Amino acid sequence: MKAIAVIQVRLNSTRLPSKALLTLCGIPMITHVIERAKAIEGVNTVILATGKSEENNPLADIAESCNIRLFRGSESDVLERYYMAASETDCDYVIRITGDNPLTDHESAALALEYAYKNGADHCTTSGIPLGTGVEVIKKAALETAYNEGKEPHHREHVTPYIKEHPELFRIQKYISTMTNPFPDLRLTVDTSEDFELMNFIYDKLYKGKPVRLEEVINLIRQKPELRLINCGVEQRPMTHHSNE
């Protein structure tokens, strides 16, 4: 079984412009996401999938400096961009990661991938961990079906709605993390300046040149529960809203 990780990212986010280039400990946020994708056991290729417009050019330099592949495709049809990026590589599974999640949990991602292999899942998510740390594991064949059959606008703006809406067609599973997470509402994604403020604090405290383990983040929040207040008022946008990655 072969797996790849595809990171979707563009630089035209509306709520926090060019957030992928904001630095955490002096390193662009997207570079941290890439390093974490590389750390997922079982993944042998990482691809950065972005749009064709010129404003995304800085991402090409980052992909090159991180020694990973770059794919440039549709700005708005994210499903097409995703499928095209994955179709160039021989693989059985694709791990979907978004560029605004610099604490993507590489450890639970590896376990979810293994779980998907063992259970023949078409789609497997990680659950029981904070928002912004999980991944989606998608069988390449299921991704192809979604690409060919998903015709609604929201099917194209995101990658997996078509699969999730058709449990009769796909084997949909969840890998439930065994990690103790006492903060079910904790938000560890970066969509606003408040989110970035929290992420910056976490990285300043914990980053030592290699991917921070999620347990360390949870322990830090245990010691400083007031940190959760920084971004607790941010509303997560629904999946049907147009993605700005």
VMD Tcl script that draws the C-alpha trace (Angstrom):
set ca {
  {0.00 0.00 0.00}
  {1.29 3.45 -0.90}
  {0.16 6.75 0.56}
  {0.82 10.37 -0.33}
  {-0.03 13.58 1.51}
  {-1.51 16.48 -0.45}
  {-1.52 19.88 1.24}
  {-3.99 22.39 -0.20}
  {-3.06 26.05 0.21}
  {-3.52 29.40 -1.52}
  {-2.42 32.88 -0.50}
  {-5.66 34.75 -1.05}
  {-7.36 34.01 2.27}
  {-9.83 36.74 3.18}
  {-9.83 36.64 6.98}
  {-6.05 36.58 7.39}
  {-4.29 37.50 4.12}
  {-1.26 35.39 3.08}
  {-1.48 33.53 6.38}
  {0.52 30.58 4.99}
  {3.59 32.84 4.89}
  {3.21 34.18 8.44}
  {6.12 32.95 10.50}
  {6.12 30.77 13.61}
  {9.55 30.77 15.25}
  {10.89 32.50 12.12}
  {9.67 29.78 9.74}
  {6.67 30.20 7.38}
  {3.58 28.47 8.70}
  {3.23 26.38 5.54}
  {6.79 25.06 6.02}
  {5.75 23.71 9.44}
  {2.73 22.04 7.81}
  {5.03 20.43 5.22}
  {7.46 19.17 7.88}
  {4.58 17.59 9.78}
  {3.25 15.94 6.60}
  {6.72 14.48 5.97}
  {6.70 13.08 9.51}
  {3.60 10.91 8.89}
  {4.71 7.29 8.91}
  {3.64 5.51 5.73}
  {3.69 8.62 3.54}
  {6.36 8.57 0.85}
  {5.43 11.67 -1.17}
  {4.22 15.12 -0.11}
  {2.65 17.45 -2.68}
  {1.79 21.11 -2.21}
  {-1.35 21.82 -4.26}
  {-2.03 25.47 -4.97}
  {-3.77 27.66 -7.54}
  {-2.34 28.89 -10.82}
  {-2.51 32.63 -10.09}
  {0.72 34.59 -9.69}
  {0.03 35.55 -6.09}
  {0.75 31.91 -5.16}
  {4.29 32.05 -6.62}
  {6.00 32.29 -3.19}
  {4.63 28.81 -2.43}
  {6.63 27.41 -5.35}
  {9.86 28.60 -3.72}
  {8.84 27.05 -0.40}
  {8.01 23.69 -2.02}
  {11.42 23.71 -3.69}
  {13.27 24.61 -0.50}
  {11.41 21.80 1.35}
  {12.24 19.40 -1.49}
  {8.62 18.43 -2.16}
  {6.50 18.44 -5.30}
  {4.34 21.38 -6.31}
  {1.10 21.09 -8.22}
  {-0.70 24.14 -9.61}
  {-4.30 23.77 -10.66}
  {-7.72 25.35 -10.43}
  {-8.14 28.26 -8.03}
  {-11.78 27.53 -7.21}
  {-12.34 23.86 -8.08}
  {-10.41 22.44 -5.15}
  {-11.65 18.90 -5.79}
  {-10.23 19.03 -9.33}
  {-6.93 20.49 -8.10}
  {-6.72 17.79 -5.45}
  {-7.59 14.94 -7.76}
  {-5.17 16.13 -10.47}
  {-2.35 16.49 -7.93}
  {-2.93 12.95 -6.65}
  {-3.47 11.41 -10.10}
  {0.14 12.10 -11.07}
  {1.38 9.72 -8.39}
  {1.04 5.99 -8.02}
  {-0.69 5.53 -4.65}
  {-3.59 3.80 -2.91}
  {-4.42 6.48 -0.38}
  {-4.23 10.26 -0.22}
  {-3.98 12.11 3.08}
  {-5.67 15.49 2.90}
  {-4.04 18.29 4.88}
  {-4.86 21.99 4.74}
  {-2.25 24.74 4.86}
  {-3.81 26.50 7.83}
  {-3.13 23.65 10.26}
  {0.44 23.93 11.60}
  {-0.36 21.43 14.36}
  {-1.64 18.67 12.06}
  {-1.09 15.60 14.23}
  {1.35 13.41 12.32}
  {1.03 10.60 14.86}
  {-2.73 10.15 14.71}
  {-2.57 10.64 10.93}
  {-0.28 7.59 10.67}
  {-2.66 5.58 12.88}
  {-5.68 6.65 10.80}
  {-3.85 5.62 7.63}
  {-3.09 2.20 9.10}
  {-6.70 1.90 10.27}
  {-7.96 2.77 6.76}
  {-5.67 0.13 5.20}
  {-6.80 -2.57 7.62}
  {-10.50 -1.81 7.23}
  {-10.52 -1.06 3.53}
  {-11.95 2.41 4.18}
  {-12.71 4.73 1.31}
  {-12.68 7.69 3.68}
  {-11.32 7.81 7.22}
  {-11.11 10.80 9.54}
  {-9.35 11.25 12.86}
  {-11.63 12.08 15.76}
  {-11.21 12.87 19.44}
  {-8.48 15.45 18.80}
  {-8.78 19.26 18.57}
  {-10.08 21.10 15.53}
  {-7.19 21.76 13.16}
  {-5.10 18.72 14.11}
  {-6.89 15.95 12.21}
  {-6.59 14.71 8.65}
  {-8.77 12.93 6.11}
  {-7.51 9.68 4.62}
  {-9.08 9.11 1.20}
  {-8.77 6.08 -1.03}
  {-7.56 7.28 -4.42}
  {-10.34 5.39 -6.20}
  {-12.96 7.15 -4.03}
  {-11.36 10.51 -4.81}
  {-11.66 9.71 -8.51}
  {-15.36 8.84 -8.13}
  {-15.99 12.11 -6.25}
  {-14.17 14.01 -9.00}
  {-16.26 12.37 -11.73}
  {-19.64 12.40 -9.96}
  {-19.63 15.44 -7.65}
  {-21.42 18.13 -9.64}
  {-22.71 20.58 -6.99}
  {-20.69 23.77 -6.30}
  {-19.91 22.67 -2.72}
  {-18.62 19.33 -4.04}
  {-15.99 21.25 -6.02}
  {-15.06 23.90 -3.43}
  {-14.05 21.19 -0.97}
  {-12.62 17.73 -1.49}
  {-14.80 15.20 0.29}
  {-18.46 16.36 0.60}
  {-19.60 14.05 -2.21}
  {-18.06 11.06 -0.42}
  {-19.55 12.04 2.95}
  {-22.99 12.55 1.39}
  {-23.02 9.02 -0.07}
  {-22.39 6.50 2.71}
  {-24.20 3.92 0.57}
  {-21.43 4.16 -2.04}
  {-18.37 4.48 0.17}
  {-16.95 2.75 3.20}
  {-16.71 5.70 5.63}
  {-14.86 5.20 8.91}
  {-13.44 7.11 11.85}
  {-10.20 6.50 13.65}
  {-10.87 7.48 17.26}
  {-7.74 8.72 18.97}
  {-6.83 7.17 22.30}
  {-5.21 10.42 23.39}
  {-6.85 12.14 26.34}
  {-8.18 15.48 25.19}
  {-9.91 17.37 28.01}
  {-10.59 20.34 25.71}
  {-13.16 19.27 23.10}
  {-13.68 22.89 22.00}
  {-10.00 23.72 21.61}
  {-9.33 25.39 18.26}
  {-5.88 24.73 16.76}
  {-6.36 25.99 13.21}
  {-5.35 29.40 11.85}
  {-8.09 31.40 10.19}
  {-7.98 34.70 12.10}
  {-5.48 36.91 13.93}
  {-6.71 35.45 17.26}
  {-5.99 31.93 16.01}
  {-2.52 33.02 14.93}
  {-1.85 34.66 18.31}
  {-2.56 31.36 20.08}
  {-0.48 29.38 17.57}
  {2.40 31.81 17.95}
  {2.34 31.39 21.73}
  {2.30 27.58 21.45}
  {5.20 27.54 18.98}
  {7.28 30.01 21.03}
  {6.90 27.77 24.06}
  {7.24 24.32 22.48}
  {8.96 24.34 19.10}
  {12.50 22.94 19.21}
  {13.27 22.39 15.52}
  {11.08 19.33 14.98}
  {7.30 18.72 14.92}
  {5.72 19.48 18.29}
  {3.76 16.51 19.64}
  {0.07 17.10 20.24}
  {0.38 15.78 23.81}
  {2.79 18.63 24.56}
  {0.25 21.16 23.29}
  {-2.53 19.63 25.43}
  {-0.24 19.70 28.48}
  {0.59 23.35 27.86}
  {-3.14 24.19 27.73}
  {-3.65 22.20 30.94}
  {-1.04 24.37 32.64}
  {-2.40 27.60 31.12}
  {-6.13 27.07 30.52}
  {-6.58 30.81 29.92}
  {-4.87 30.35 26.53}
  {-8.14 28.91 25.22}
  {-9.76 32.31 25.67}
  {-7.55 33.88 22.97}
  {-9.56 32.42 20.09}
  {-12.63 30.88 21.72}
  {-14.89 33.49 20.10}
  {-13.90 32.57 16.54}
  {-16.64 30.84 14.61}
  {-15.66 27.99 12.34}
  {-17.13 28.51 8.91}
  {-19.47 25.79 7.64}
  {-18.27 23.38 4.96}
  {-20.81 24.74 2.47}
  {-19.13 28.16 2.61}
  {-16.65 28.81 -0.17}
  {-13.26 27.58 0.94}
  {-10.48 30.12 1.16}
  {-7.96 27.54 2.38}
}
mol new
graphics top color blue
foreach p $ca { graphics top sphere $p radius 0.5 }
foreach p [lrange $ca 0 end-1] q [lrange $ca 1 end] { graphics top cylinder $p $q radius 0.2 }
display resetview
